[in-house]
Amino acid sequence: MIKDLTRPNQPVIGVYLGGKILKAGRISNDQVEKFLETEIDNTASEETVLKQVIDAISGLFTPDIAGIGIGVPSLVDVHKGIVYNVEHIPSWRTVHLGELLKKHFRTGVYVNNDANCLAIGEKYYGAGSQYRNMAGIVAGIGLGAGVIVDNRLYSGSNCGAGEFGYIPYKDRNYEYYCTTGYFDKKYGIKPDTLLKRAEKQDKIALAILEQFGFDFANFIMAVMFSVDPELIVIGGSITSFFPYFEKPLWKTLHSFPFEKSVENLKIKISSNPNIEVLGAAALYFDAQRKN
């Protein structure tokens, strides 16, 4: 874990809003000292969902809180704290989330998307603590990435940095070929069924995952061409399949034209069950480092 002067003695609250599920934690001395997970009514109005978020944070908030970080699966104006078209919350089209929470709690509020929270969470609390340049990939139903450059989160001008999933690939894009939904769309097999068959060494399942490893490697090479990371940390539901596509992935990566980049690259699986909450809290620390 990073130890530096941006870490306050006061606790920080990290919040992850993932559609129906809200997770939040009060982080102090690099530990989640209090945690809550609650279901929200994601079909409700903008105001109703906001009240549910505020109520959840209120259960952790005390006057000594240094700041609040919140990760949301959406496009985010990180400077103004505005979230746009939040996934699985239809009423949240344009919500000035940072401003509203700051007004309510009277403390600094830092908003970013979920992939960026994974990356900065792994930087401060996980596999990335020893690396200056890294990427965190979230792969499950969707595909996104967060980028760390010189120890700091890089979001780009419009929080679009790391959206490698939208890069064209074959007849679609990487998000189509490198997410769990691909198994059903292409082969008519549900992800959980494919995993069970792979565990039993079913030849067809293993062949499907071998092809998936080839496609995912090409996605990783797109990341490598863009940001040349020392480390890539993979999170999301695709990690359950990693043991079955890791070998074809590395075999394909060795076709990358810059041998040293492949030789020096580390790929790890995100293993901290609270990384979403810790990553949201780490948005506070990253903001202090930038300041």
N, C-alpha and C positions, 0 to 999 in steps of 0.2 A: 504494500500500500504506500501511496505517496505521502511523505511527511514534508510539509512546507508551511510557510507563514500564512497561506490563505485558509488554513483550517482553524476555525474559531473554537473557543472553549464552549460556546453556546451550541445547543442542538440545532439540527436542520431537519425539515420535513420533506420527504420525497413522496410523490404521488404518481401512480401510473393509472391512466384511464383507458381501459381496453374494451370499449363497447359496453357490454352488460356488467363487467366486473371492474371494480375500483379497488386498487391496492394502495396502501399508504403506510409509511413508517416514520417514526421519530428516530433519527440517527444521531448518536452521540458517541464520541471516542471510537469512531469507525465501526460501531455496532448498532444493529437495529434493536433499540431498547424497548420499543413498543410498536406493534404491528396490527393492522386491521385489514380485512378483506371483506367487501360488501357487494351485494348485487344492486345495481341501479336500474331504474326504468328507462331504458335507452330510447323508448318510443315516445316519451313525454315531451313537453314543450321545452324550449331553450331555458326558460326561467326555472322550471321544475328540476331539470337535470342539474343546472347550476346550483340550486339549493341543496341537492343531494351531495354534490361535491363539497360544498362549504360545510355541510353538517359533518361529513366524514373527517375533513381536516380539523374541524373544531374539537373533535374527540382527542386529537393529539396536540393541539396548540396550547402553548403557555407563553407568558410574556417574554421569556428569555430566548425564544426561537430566533435564530439569526436570519433565516430566509426559508422560502418554500420553492422547491423545484417540482415541475409537473411535466410528465411525458404524455403525449397524445398522438394517436395514429392519424396524423393529418399533415397537410401543408401548414407551416407555421411562419408567421412574421416574428422572428425571434427578438427583434428590436422593440416592437410594440406589444408583443405577447398576444397577438391575434391568431386564432386557429380557424382554418377554413375547411369546410366539407369533411367533418370528422367521420371516419369510418364507423359504421354501425350506430351512429347517433344522427338520424335524419334531420332533426331540428337544429343541429349545430352547423349552420352554413358559414356564418361569419360571427365569431364570438370574441369579444375583447377580454379574453380570459385573464391575462396578466393584470390588466387594469382593474378588473372587477375584484379579483382576489386581493390585490394590493390595497384597494380601498377598504375592503372588509377587515383584513387582518393587520393592516398598517405595518407591513414589513416587505422586504424585497421579494419579488416573485419572478421566477425564470421558467419560461415555457419553451419546449422543443419537441421534436417528434420522437417516436419510440425507438427508431433505429439509432438516432444520435444518442439517446439515453443508454442504449446497450453499449455503444462504443465508449462513452465517457465513464460509464459505470465500471467497465472492465479496466479502463485506464487507472481509475482511482482505487478500485476495490478488488480487482480480479487479475486475470492473466496478463493484462497489459501494463502493469506497474513499472516494468523495466524497459519499456519500449517507447521511443519518441514518436515514431510514425507507425500508425496501425489503422486497421479498419475493422468495424464490427458489423457482421452481416446477420440480419434477421430474416429467416426463411421458413415459411409455413404456408398459410393461405396466400400471403403476399410475399414480396421480396424487396428489401431495402437495406441500406447500409449507412453507417456513420463513419466519418473520417477524422482521425486525429493527426494533426501535422505539428511537429515540434512541441509535443506535449499538450496541445490545445485543440479543442473541438473546432472543426471547420465546417460551418453550415452553408457557406456561400451567400450571395446577395439576397436570395429569396428562399433560403432553407432548402434549396434543391440539390446541394452537393450530396453525393452518395446515392442518388436515384438511378443506379446502374441497371435496375430491373427493366427500365423502359427502353434501353438500348435495343435496336432491332437485332434479331437473331433468327436465322433460318427464315421461316415464313411468318414469324410472329415477333416476340421479343423474349428477353431472358426470363421475365416474370412468368411467362406461360410455361416455359420448359423447366424451370428450376424451383417450382413450388409443389406442395403435396397434391394440389388439385390436378396436376398433370397426369398422375397415375390413373385417375378415373376418366379424365377427358380422352386420353390417348389409348388406354388399355382396358377401360371399364372395370378397374379394380380399385376398391376403396383403400385408402392409405393403411388403415389398421389391418385389413385383410392381407395386403401386400407384405406388411411387416411380419405378421405371423407366418406367412409362407416362407419368407426369407429366413426366419429363425429355424425353420425346419429344413433349410437348405434346398428348397424347391428350385429347380433349375430355371424355370420360367421367371420366377420372382427375382432370382439373382441376375438373370440376363437383363431384365428391365432396369435393375439398379446399376448394373454395369454401364448401360447406356446413359442413365441419369448422371453417373459419375463423369462421363465424358462431357455432357452438357454443362454440368456445374463447374467443371474445370475451365471450360471456355468462359463462363461468367467470371470466375476468379481471375482469369487472365485479363479480362476487360478492366477489372479493378486494379490489377498490377500495372497495366499500361497507363492508367489514369493517375494513380497516387503512389506507386512503388512502395508498398508497406513492408515493414519488417515482420509484422504479425497480422494475421487475420483470425478473428474470433467469430465463431458461428454460433448463433442462438436460434431459438424457434423450434417448432415441431419437427423440422427436417433432421435435427440432430439424432433422432432415434434411428434413422436410416444410415447414419454416417459410417458405422462399421462395415456396411455392405457396399458402399460406393467409394470408400477411402482409397483403395488400391487403384482402381481405374482413374480416379481423380488425379492422383500423383503421377500415374503413368502418362496421362495426357498433359499435365503441367510441364513435363520434361521436354515437350515440344516448344515451349516458350523460347523466343529467340535470344533472350538475355540469360545465359546460364547462371550467372552469379545471383540474379534476382531469385531464381528458383532455389538455388543452393542455400541462400540465406533466409528464405521465407519460412516462417513457422505458422502452422495452422492448428488452432486449438478449439475445443468445444466449450462453450459457456457452461459453467457448472454450478454457479451460485443461484439458488432458487429465488433469492430476493434481488437479483441484479436489476430488475426493472425499477424497483423502488430506490435502490442505492444509486442507480444511474440518474434518476430524477433529482435526487439530493445533490449529486455531484455537479449538476448544472450550476448550483450556487458557487461551488469551489472554482469551477472553470471561469465563471464570470469575474470572480475576485482576482484570479490569475491574469486575466486579460486587462483588468483595470490597473 
